[in-house]
Amino acid sequence: MKIFHFLFLTIIILSCSEDNRLEKSLIEKSTIEIDKTSIVILGTIQDAGSPQIACKKKCCAHLYTNPDNNRQVVSLGLIDTENHKTYLFDATPDIGRQMKRLTNYEKKSTNEIVDGIFLTHAHIGHYTGLMYLGKEAMDSKDIPVYAMPKMKDFLSSNGPWNLLVSRKNIALHELENGKYIELSKSIQITPLLVPHRDEFSETVGYKIKGPNKSALFIPDIDKWEKWDKNIIDELAMVDYAFLDATFYSGKELQNRDISEIPHPFIIESFEKFKALNEQERNKIVFIHFNHTNPIINPNSMETKSVIEKGFRIARINDVFEL
């Protein structure tokens, strides 16, 4: 009986310790002061996460037993400090932690649910987090979800997503290419169609205009040359550009046909942007990293190369004032 009591007390103590560590972690994250309307990086990894399922590469081996909490799927958070509201860009499988972190940053609001979600397209890392808004999880009420026409139709017409619509867990708002919507007097969001593998929906990036600065968010695009817009011209009109950097080079994927999953390699972006001056290069923040991408490691030679060339690399909790 004494052994039982000892084990029971040990379990309780360990449980409390774990709770305390979690609480301390959340407190530490929430101490980041954001007193101006800003974008915050909530995730940087490509759709399938890191480690990726069935991965046998060295980049994954230790992560199965020692997960890195900073390796969350790509998402931006928008904090409207003037109106005490928060918005997510993309609903990832990591939406629970990302929403918690984002709403913790908005000090003057007690709301733990975001005020809206903007979707880019129907690939697994960008919308499947919506499932946690349903009956089995949050059972939310009318969370605004902003989507393009095909994306909206996809969610409305296919299970299990249409249950979110019929049960009013989410309220769909249709967007129009190139036409901005106002979230407030000082915040505008404009969807921009980009070329990508559009099996179920179109794909968009977003231009996010704040009170003083603006940003471009394009986590997925096939190649810069395939876009009907000139990325150099688009860069000139914003202060930050969070751009697709899925692969550093084509050498990373030896067991897949790289032509079937086209993205701008970072080394291709180096060439594309080589004529830009230092100020323009510094606007570019690479994001959306495949689990094989060496720039996930802040100490890698590839990371050093990106920084030396004047570009930036997105890291969780980075804040960009708008």
C-alpha positions as YAML, in Angstrom:
chain: A
units: angstrom
residues:
- id: 1
  name: MET
  ca: [0.00, 0.00, 0.00]
- id: 2
  name: LYS
  ca: [2.85, 2.39, 0.81]
- id: 3
  name: ILE
  ca: [4.39, 1.65, -2.59]
- id: 4
  name: PHE
  ca: [1.03, 2.45, -4.24]
- id: 5
  name: HIS
  ca: [0.80, 5.75, -2.38]
- id: 6
  name: PHE
  ca: [4.36, 6.59, -3.37]
- id: 7
  name: LEU
  ca: [3.70, 5.86, -7.03]
- id: 8
  name: PHE
  ca: [0.44, 7.82, -6.95]
- id: 9
  name: LEU
  ca: [2.12, 10.86, -5.41]
- id: 10
  name: THR
  ca: [4.98, 10.60, -7.91]
- id: 11
  name: ILE
  ca: [2.53, 10.61, -10.82]
- id: 12
  name: ILE
  ca: [0.71, 13.63, -9.39]
- id: 13
  name: ILE
  ca: [3.96, 15.52, -8.85]
- id: 14
  name: LEU
  ca: [5.20, 14.74, -12.34]
- id: 15
  name: SER
  ca: [1.85, 15.73, -13.82]
- id: 16
  name: CYS
  ca: [1.90, 19.01, -11.95]
- id: 17
  name: SER
  ca: [5.50, 19.60, -13.03]
- id: 18
  name: GLU
  ca: [4.52, 19.05, -16.63]
- id: 19
  name: ASP
  ca: [1.57, 21.43, -16.24]
- id: 20
  name: ASN
  ca: [3.87, 24.00, -14.65]
- id: 21
  name: ARG
  ca: [6.38, 23.69, -17.49]
- id: 22
  name: LEU
  ca: [3.59, 24.15, -20.03]
- id: 23
  name: GLU
  ca: [2.17, 27.12, -18.14]
- id: 24
  name: LYS
  ca: [5.64, 28.66, -17.86]
- id: 25
  name: SER
  ca: [6.21, 28.13, -21.58]
- id: 26
  name: LEU
  ca: [2.94, 29.85, -22.47]
- id: 27
  name: ILE
  ca: [3.71, 32.73, -20.12]
- id: 28
  name: GLU
  ca: [7.15, 33.16, -21.66]
- id: 29
  name: LYS
  ca: [5.70, 33.23, -25.16]
- id: 30
  name: SER
  ca: [3.04, 35.74, -24.16]
- id: 31
  name: THR
  ca: [5.60, 38.16, -22.70]
- id: 32
  name: ILE
  ca: [6.56, 39.26, -26.21]
- id: 33
  name: GLU
  ca: [5.24, 42.79, -26.35]
- id: 34
  name: ILE
  ca: [3.23, 43.60, -29.48]
- id: 35
  name: ASP
  ca: [1.74, 47.05, -29.11]
- id: 36
  name: LYS
  ca: [1.35, 47.88, -32.81]
- id: 37
  name: THR
  ca: [-0.58, 46.14, -35.57]
- id: 38
  name: SER
  ca: [1.77, 43.38, -36.67]
- id: 39
  name: ILE
  ca: [2.33, 40.10, -38.45]
- id: 40
  name: VAL
  ca: [3.76, 37.26, -36.38]
- id: 41
  name: ILE
  ca: [5.27, 34.05, -37.75]
- id: 42
  name: LEU
  ca: [3.35, 31.05, -36.38]
- id: 43
  name: GLY
  ca: [4.83, 28.31, -38.55]
- id: 44
  name: THR
  ca: [7.45, 27.86, -41.26]
- id: 45
  name: ILE
  ca: [7.35, 24.20, -42.36]
- id: 46
  name: GLN
  ca: [5.85, 22.75, -45.57]
- id: 47
  name: ASP
  ca: [2.49, 20.96, -45.41]
- id: 48
  name: ALA
  ca: [3.70, 17.51, -44.31]
- id: 49
  name: GLY
  ca: [5.54, 18.77, -41.25]
- id: 50
  name: SER
  ca: [8.91, 17.82, -39.81]
- id: 51
  name: PRO
  ca: [9.67, 15.01, -39.24]
- id: 52
  name: GLN
  ca: [7.74, 13.88, -42.28]
- id: 53
  name: ILE
  ca: [5.87, 10.58, -42.24]
- id: 54
  name: ALA
  ca: [8.01, 7.54, -43.19]
- id: 55
  name: CYS
  ca: [11.10, 9.72, -43.59]
- id: 56
  name: LYS
  ca: [14.35, 7.76, -43.24]
- id: 57
  name: LYS
  ca: [16.68, 10.72, -43.75]
- id: 58
  name: LYS
  ca: [19.04, 12.01, -41.08]
- id: 59
  name: CYS
  ca: [17.05, 15.24, -40.93]
- id: 60
  name: CYS
  ca: [14.11, 13.30, -39.45]
- id: 61
  name: ALA
  ca: [15.63, 10.48, -37.39]
- id: 62
  name: HIS
  ca: [16.02, 12.21, -34.02]
- id: 63
  name: LEU
  ca: [12.82, 14.26, -34.37]
- id: 64
  name: TYR
  ca: [10.52, 11.25, -33.96]
- id: 65
  name: THR
  ca: [11.65, 10.83, -30.36]
- id: 66
  name: ASN
  ca: [12.76, 14.43, -29.72]
- id: 67
  name: PRO
  ca: [10.23, 16.68, -31.46]
- id: 68
  name: ASP
  ca: [11.08, 20.32, -32.09]
- id: 69
  name: ASN
  ca: [8.10, 22.51, -31.14]
- id: 70
  name: ASN
  ca: [9.34, 25.22, -33.48]
- id: 71
  name: ARG
  ca: [8.70, 22.97, -36.48]
- id: 72
  name: GLN
  ca: [5.09, 23.88, -37.14]
- id: 73
  name: VAL
  ca: [3.35, 24.12, -40.48]
- id: 74
  name: VAL
  ca: [3.45, 27.48, -42.23]
- id: 75
  name: SER
  ca: [1.06, 30.15, -40.98]
- id: 76
  name: LEU
  ca: [1.01, 33.88, -40.37]
- id: 77
  name: GLY
  ca: [-0.89, 35.64, -37.64]
- id: 78
  name: LEU
  ca: [-2.21, 39.18, -37.98]
- id: 79
  name: ILE
  ca: [-2.73, 41.20, -34.81]
- id: 80
  name: ASP
  ca: [-4.95, 44.28, -35.03]
- id: 81
  name: THR
  ca: [-3.97, 46.06, -31.82]
- id: 82
  name: GLU
  ca: [-6.26, 49.02, -32.46]
- id: 83
  name: ASN
  ca: [-9.39, 46.85, -32.46]
- id: 84
  name: HIS
  ca: [-8.00, 43.97, -30.37]
- id: 85
  name: LYS
  ca: [-8.59, 41.36, -33.05]
- id: 86
  name: THR
  ca: [-6.53, 38.51, -34.50]
- id: 87
  name: TYR
  ca: [-6.53, 36.69, -37.83]
- id: 88
  name: LEU
  ca: [-4.89, 33.52, -39.12]
- id: 89
  name: PHE
  ca: [-3.52, 33.03, -42.60]
- id: 90
  name: ASP
  ca: [-4.08, 29.34, -43.37]
- id: 91
  name: ALA
  ca: [-5.56, 26.69, -41.08]
- id: 92
  name: THR
  ca: [-2.78, 24.18, -40.51]
- id: 93
  name: PRO
  ca: [-2.73, 20.85, -38.63]
- id: 94
  name: ASP
  ca: [-0.99, 22.87, -35.89]
- id: 95
  name: ILE
  ca: [-3.87, 25.33, -35.57]
- id: 96
  name: GLY
  ca: [-4.45, 24.60, -31.87]
- id: 97
  name: ARG
  ca: [-1.04, 25.79, -30.73]
- id: 98
  name: GLN
  ca: [-0.90, 28.53, -33.32]
- id: 99
  name: MET
  ca: [-4.26, 30.01, -32.37]
- id: 100
  name: LYS
  ca: [-3.32, 29.88, -28.69]
- id: 101
  name: ARG
  ca: [-0.04, 31.67, -29.32]
- id: 102
  name: LEU
  ca: [-1.64, 34.30, -31.53]
- id: 103
  name: THR
  ca: [-4.47, 35.16, -29.15]
- id: 104
  name: ASN
  ca: [-2.02, 35.30, -26.24]
- id: 105
  name: TYR
  ca: [-0.16, 38.07, -28.05]
- id: 106
  name: GLU
  ca: [-3.27, 40.29, -28.08]
- id: 107
  name: LYS
  ca: [-2.99, 41.53, -24.49]
- id: 108
  name: LYS
  ca: [-6.23, 43.49, -24.26]
- id: 109
  name: SER
  ca: [-8.50, 40.70, -25.46]
- id: 110
  name: THR
  ca: [-9.64, 37.64, -23.51]
- id: 111
  name: ASN
  ca: [-10.86, 35.94, -26.69]
- id: 112
  name: GLU
  ca: [-9.03, 32.67, -27.38]
- id: 113
  name: ILE
  ca: [-10.63, 32.31, -30.81]
- id: 114
  name: VAL
  ca: [-9.38, 34.25, -33.83]
- id: 115
  name: ASP
  ca: [-11.63, 36.74, -35.58]
- id: 116
  name: GLY
  ca: [-11.09, 35.24, -39.00]
- id: 117
  name: ILE
  ca: [-9.10, 32.77, -41.11]
- id: 118
  name: PHE
  ca: [-7.80, 33.43, -44.63]
- id: 119
  name: LEU
  ca: [-7.14, 30.34, -46.77]
- id: 120
  name: THR
  ca: [-4.64, 30.17, -49.63]
- id: 121
  name: HIS
  ca: [-5.61, 26.82, -51.21]
- id: 122
  name: ALA
  ca: [-6.72, 23.22, -50.74]
- id: 123
  name: HIS
  ca: [-3.44, 21.45, -49.99]
- id: 124
  name: ILE
  ca: [-3.21, 19.58, -46.71]
- id: 125
  name: GLY
  ca: [-1.09, 22.00, -44.71]
- id: 126
  name: HIS
  ca: [-3.19, 25.02, -45.56]
- id: 127
  name: TYR
  ca: [-6.79, 24.17, -44.70]
- id: 128
  name: THR
  ca: [-7.11, 20.83, -42.86]
- id: 129
  name: GLY
  ca: [-6.78, 22.54, -39.49]
- id: 130
  name: LEU
  ca: [-10.41, 23.56, -40.00]
- id: 131
  name: MET
  ca: [-11.34, 20.08, -38.77]
- id: 132
  name: TYR
  ca: [-10.53, 21.16, -35.22]
- id: 133
  name: LEU
  ca: [-13.29, 23.76, -35.38]
- id: 134
  name: GLY
  ca: [-15.92, 21.02, -35.69]
- id: 135
  name: LYS
  ca: [-18.12, 19.12, -33.24]
- id: 136
  name: GLU
  ca: [-15.41, 16.65, -32.24]
- id: 137
  name: ALA
  ca: [-13.16, 19.50, -31.06]
- id: 138
  name: MET
  ca: [-13.88, 23.20, -30.50]
- id: 139
  name: ASP
  ca: [-17.40, 23.18, -31.96]
- id: 140
  name: SER
  ca: [-16.91, 26.82, -32.86]
- id: 141
  name: LYS
  ca: [-19.66, 29.25, -33.83]
- id: 142
  name: ASP
  ca: [-19.53, 31.12, -37.13]
- id: 143
  name: ILE
  ca: [-15.79, 31.75, -37.34]
- id: 144
  name: PRO
  ca: [-15.32, 33.80, -40.52]
- id: 145
  name: VAL
  ca: [-13.34, 31.85, -43.13]
- id: 146
  name: TYR
  ca: [-12.26, 33.79, -46.21]
- id: 147
  name: ALA
  ca: [-11.75, 31.81, -49.41]
- id: 148
  name: MET
  ca: [-11.75, 32.10, -53.19]
- id: 149
  name: PRO
  ca: [-14.78, 30.80, -55.17]
- id: 150
  name: LYS
  ca: [-13.45, 27.29, -55.94]
- id: 151
  name: MET
  ca: [-12.11, 26.91, -52.42]
- id: 152
  name: LYS
  ca: [-15.44, 28.02, -50.99]
- id: 153
  name: ASP
  ca: [-17.30, 25.55, -53.23]
- id: 154
  name: PHE
  ca: [-14.90, 22.75, -52.27]
- id: 155
  name: LEU
  ca: [-15.57, 23.29, -48.56]
- id: 156
  name: SER
  ca: [-19.32, 23.60, -49.09]
- id: 157
  name: SER
  ca: [-19.67, 20.52, -51.28]
- id: 158
  name: ASN
  ca: [-17.38, 17.91, -49.73]
- id: 159
  name: GLY
  ca: [-17.38, 16.12, -46.42]
- id: 160
  name: PRO
  ca: [-16.30, 16.48, -43.74]
- id: 161
  name: TRP
  ca: [-15.84, 20.17, -44.46]
- id: 162
  name: ASN
  ca: [-19.47, 20.80, -45.43]
- id: 163
  name: LEU
  ca: [-20.48, 19.77, -41.91]
- id: 164
  name: LEU
  ca: [-18.57, 22.79, -40.63]
- id: 165
  name: VAL
  ca: [-20.72, 24.91, -42.92]
- id: 166
  name: SER
  ca: [-24.08, 23.26, -42.23]
- id: 167
  name: ARG
  ca: [-23.48, 23.23, -38.47]
- id: 168
  name: LYS
  ca: [-22.36, 26.87, -38.64]
- id: 169
  name: ASN
  ca: [-18.97, 26.17, -37.11]
- id: 170
  name: ILE
  ca: [-17.60, 28.42, -39.84]
- id: 171
  name: ALA
  ca: [-19.09, 31.20, -41.95]
- id: 172
  name: LEU
  ca: [-17.65, 31.28, -45.47]
- id: 173
  name: HIS
  ca: [-16.85, 34.64, -47.08]
- id: 174
  name: GLU
  ca: [-16.03, 34.65, -50.79]
- id: 175
  name: LEU
  ca: [-13.03, 36.59, -52.04]
- id: 176
  name: GLU
  ca: [-12.32, 38.01, -55.50]
- id: 177
  name: ASN
  ca: [-8.93, 38.06, -57.17]
- id: 178
  name: GLY
  ca: [-7.28, 41.46, -56.86]
- id: 179
  name: LYS
  ca: [-10.14, 42.98, -54.88]
- id: 180
  name: TYR
  ca: [-9.35, 43.99, -51.32]
- id: 181
  name: ILE
  ca: [-11.56, 43.68, -48.27]
- id: 182
  name: GLU
  ca: [-11.33, 45.95, -45.26]
- id: 183
  name: LEU
  ca: [-10.88, 44.40, -41.83]
- id: 184
  name: SER
  ca: [-10.75, 47.85, -40.30]
- id: 185
  name: LYS
  ca: [-10.14, 51.45, -41.35]
- id: 186
  name: SER
  ca: [-6.41, 50.73, -41.48]
- id: 187
  name: ILE
  ca: [-6.18, 47.07, -42.60]
- id: 188
  name: GLN
  ca: [-6.86, 45.75, -46.10]
- id: 189
  name: ILE
  ca: [-6.42, 42.19, -47.40]
- id: 190
  name: THR
  ca: [-6.09, 41.50, -51.14]
- id: 191
  name: PRO
  ca: [-6.00, 37.96, -52.62]
- id: 192
  name: LEU
  ca: [-3.74, 37.43, -55.64]
- id: 193
  name: LEU
  ca: [-4.05, 34.34, -57.84]
- id: 194
  name: VAL
  ca: [-0.79, 32.46, -58.34]
- id: 195
  name: PRO
  ca: [0.02, 29.38, -60.49]
- id: 196
  name: HIS
  ca: [0.13, 26.15, -58.51]
- id: 197
  name: ARG
  ca: [-1.20, 22.58, -58.59]
- id: 198
  name: ASP
  ca: [-4.91, 23.42, -58.36]
- id: 199
  name: GLU
  ca: [-6.53, 20.00, -58.02]
- id: 200
  name: PHE
  ca: [-9.41, 21.15, -55.80]
- id: 201
  name: SER
  ca: [-9.17, 24.93, -55.62]
- id: 202
  name: GLU
  ca: [-7.39, 27.92, -57.00]
- id: 203
  name: THR
  ca: [-4.28, 29.15, -55.16]
- id: 204
  name: VAL
  ca: [-3.74, 32.67, -53.87]
- id: 205
  name: GLY
  ca: [-1.18, 34.71, -52.06]
- id: 206
  name: TYR
  ca: [-2.20, 37.74, -50.02]
- id: 207
  name: LYS
  ca: [-1.22, 41.36, -49.87]
- id: 208
  name: ILE
  ca: [-1.69, 42.56, -46.30]
- id: 209
  name: LYS
  ca: [-1.84, 46.33, -45.88]
- id: 210
  name: GLY
  ca: [-1.56, 47.79, -42.40]
- id: 211
  name: PRO
  ca: [-1.62, 51.31, -40.95]
- id: 212
  name: ASN
  ca: [1.94, 52.10, -42.06]
- id: 213
  name: LYS
  ca: [3.42, 49.11, -43.89]
- id: 214
  name: SER
  ca: [2.36, 46.25, -46.13]
- id: 215
  name: ALA
  ca: [3.35, 42.64, -46.77]
- id: 216
  name: LEU
  ca: [3.12, 39.99, -49.46]
- id: 217
  name: PHE
  ca: [2.49, 36.37, -48.44]
- id: 218
  name: ILE
  ca: [3.04, 33.68, -51.09]
- id: 219
  name: PRO
  ca: [3.74, 30.35, -49.40]
- id: 220
  name: ASP
  ca: [3.13, 28.29, -52.57]
- id: 221
  name: ILE
  ca: [3.81, 29.05, -56.22]
- id: 222
  name: ASP
  ca: [5.10, 26.89, -59.07]
- id: 223
  name: LYS
  ca: [7.80, 29.19, -60.46]
- id: 224
  name: TRP
  ca: [8.16, 32.98, -60.51]
- id: 225
  name: GLU
  ca: [8.24, 32.96, -64.31]
- id: 226
  name: LYS
  ca: [4.81, 31.31, -64.50]
- id: 227
  name: TRP
  ca: [3.06, 34.14, -62.64]
- id: 228
  name: ASP
  ca: [1.26, 36.73, -64.72]
- id: 229
  name: LYS
  ca: [2.67, 39.37, -62.38]
- id: 230
  name: ASN
  ca: [6.29, 40.45, -62.08]
- id: 231
  name: ILE
  ca: [7.51, 39.53, -58.61]
- id: 232
  name: ILE
  ca: [10.11, 42.32, -58.75]
- id: 233
  name: ASP
  ca: [7.35, 44.88, -59.31]
- id: 234
  name: GLU
  ca: [5.27, 43.38, -56.51]
- id: 235
  name: LEU
  ca: [8.23, 43.57, -54.13]
- id: 236
  name: ALA
  ca: [8.58, 47.28, -54.87]
- id: 237
  name: MET
  ca: [5.06, 47.89, -53.55]
- id: 238
  name: VAL
  ca: [5.46, 46.22, -50.13]
- id: 239
  name: ASP
  ca: [7.70, 46.36, -47.07]
- id: 240
  name: TYR
  ca: [7.91, 42.61, -46.44]
- id: 241
  name: ALA
  ca: [7.55, 39.58, -48.69]
- id: 242
  name: PHE
  ca: [7.09, 36.12, -47.17]
- id: 243
  name: LEU
  ca: [7.96, 33.91, -50.12]
- id: 244
  name: ASP
  ca: [7.90, 30.22, -51.04]
- id: 245
  name: ALA
  ca: [11.24, 28.60, -50.20]
- id: 246
  name: THR
  ca: [10.17, 24.95, -50.09]
- id: 247
  name: PHE
  ca: [13.48, 23.61, -51.39]
- id: 248
  name: TYR
  ca: [16.97, 25.03, -51.23]
- id: 249
  name: SER
  ca: [17.80, 23.13, -54.42]
- id: 250
  name: GLY
  ca: [16.60, 20.15, -56.43]
- id: 251
  name: LYS
  ca: [19.22, 17.91, -54.83]
- id: 252
  name: GLU
  ca: [17.11, 17.44, -51.70]
- id: 253
  name: LEU
  ca: [14.61, 15.02, -53.24]
- id: 254
  name: GLN
  ca: [16.36, 11.96, -54.62]
- id: 255
  name: ASN
  ca: [13.35, 9.62, -54.53]
- id: 256
  name: ARG
  ca: [10.72, 11.96, -56.05]
- id: 257
  name: ASP
  ca: [10.27, 13.56, -59.46]
- id: 258
  name: ILE
  ca: [10.94, 17.20, -58.68]
- id: 259
  name: SER
  ca: [8.98, 18.28, -61.77]
- id: 260
  name: GLU
  ca: [5.80, 16.99, -60.13]
- id: 261
  name: ILE
  ca: [6.18, 19.34, -57.16]
- id: 262
  name: PRO
  ca: [7.49, 22.58, -58.66]
- id: 263
  name: HIS
  ca: [8.46, 25.45, -56.40]
- id: 264
  name: PRO
  ca: [11.05, 28.22, -56.76]
- id: 265
  name: PHE
  ca: [14.27, 26.76, -55.36]
- id: 266
  name: ILE
  ca: [16.08, 29.19, -53.09]
- id: 267
  name: ILE
  ca: [19.06, 29.09, -55.43]
- id: 268
  name: GLU
  ca: [16.69, 30.11, -58.26]
- id: 269
  name: SER
  ca: [15.38, 32.99, -56.13]
- id: 270
  name: PHE
  ca: [18.99, 34.07, -55.57]
- id: 271
  name: GLU
  ca: [19.34, 34.39, -59.33]
- id: 272
  name: LYS
  ca: [15.92, 36.03, -59.77]
- id: 273
  name: PHE
  ca: [16.64, 38.69, -57.17]
- id: 274
  name: LYS
  ca: [20.38, 39.19, -57.72]
- id: 275
  name: ALA
  ca: [19.94, 42.67, -59.23]
- id: 276
  name: LEU
  ca: [17.98, 43.98, -56.24]
- id: 277
  name: ASN
  ca: [19.68, 46.43, -53.93]
- id: 278
  name: GLU
  ca: [20.25, 45.66, -50.26]
- id: 279
  name: GLN
  ca: [17.02, 47.33, -49.12]
- id: 280
  name: GLU
  ca: [14.87, 45.35, -51.56]
- id: 281
  name: ARG
  ca: [16.57, 42.05, -50.74]
- id: 282
  name: ASN
  ca: [16.00, 42.64, -47.05]
- id: 283
  name: LYS
  ca: [12.25, 42.69, -47.66]
- id: 284
  name: ILE
  ca: [12.32, 39.02, -48.66]
- id: 285
  name: VAL
  ca: [11.65, 36.55, -45.85]
- id: 286
  name: PHE
  ca: [11.89, 32.94, -46.99]
- id: 287
  name: ILE
  ca: [9.21, 30.59, -45.59]
- id: 288
  name: HIS
  ca: [7.46, 27.22, -46.22]
- id: 289
  name: PHE
  ca: [10.42, 24.83, -45.81]
- id: 290
  name: ASN
  ca: [10.31, 21.18, -46.79]
- id: 291
  name: HIS
  ca: [11.61, 18.91, -44.03]
- id: 292
  name: THR
  ca: [14.76, 18.38, -46.13]
- id: 293
  name: ASN
  ca: [15.55, 22.07, -46.48]
- id: 294
  name: PRO
  ca: [18.89, 22.79, -44.76]
- id: 295
  name: ILE
  ca: [17.94, 26.37, -43.87]
- id: 296
  name: ILE
  ca: [15.67, 24.99, -41.16]
- id: 297
  name: ASN
  ca: [18.95, 24.59, -39.29]
- id: 298
  name: PRO
  ca: [20.03, 28.10, -38.25]
- id: 299
  name: ASN
  ca: [23.67, 26.95, -38.15]
- id: 300
  name: SER
  ca: [23.84, 25.43, -41.64]
- id: 301
  name: MET
  ca: [26.07, 26.71, -44.44]
- id: 302
  name: GLU
  ca: [22.93, 27.29, -46.51]
- id: 303
  name: THR
  ca: [21.47, 29.53, -43.81]
- id: 304
  name: LYS
  ca: [24.72, 31.48, -43.77]
- id: 305
  name: SER
  ca: [24.52, 31.86, -47.55]
- id: 306
  name: VAL
  ca: [20.96, 33.25, -47.40]
- id: 307
  name: ILE
  ca: [21.91, 35.80, -44.75]
- id: 308
  name: GLU
  ca: [25.13, 36.83, -46.49]
- id: 309
  name: LYS
  ca: [23.18, 37.56, -49.67]
- id: 310
  name: GLY
  ca: [20.96, 39.97, -47.75]
- id: 311
  name: PHE
  ca: [17.77, 37.89, -47.46]
- id: 312
  name: ARG
  ca: [15.94, 36.79, -44.33]
- id: 313
  name: ILE
  ca: [14.63, 33.47, -43.03]
- id: 314
  name: ALA
  ca: [11.29, 33.18, -41.19]
- id: 315
  name: ARG
  ca: [11.48, 31.82, -37.64]
- id: 316
  name: ILE
  ca: [8.59, 31.18, -35.25]
- id: 317
  name: ASN
  ca: [7.67, 34.24, -33.12]
- id: 318
  name: ASP
  ca: [9.31, 36.73, -35.50]
- id: 319
  name: VAL
  ca: [7.26, 39.94, -35.47]
- id: 320
  name: PHE
  ca: [6.87, 42.43, -38.32]
- id: 321
  name: GLU
  ca: [5.14, 45.74, -37.57]
- id: 322
  name: LEU
  ca: [2.56, 47.00, -40.04]
...
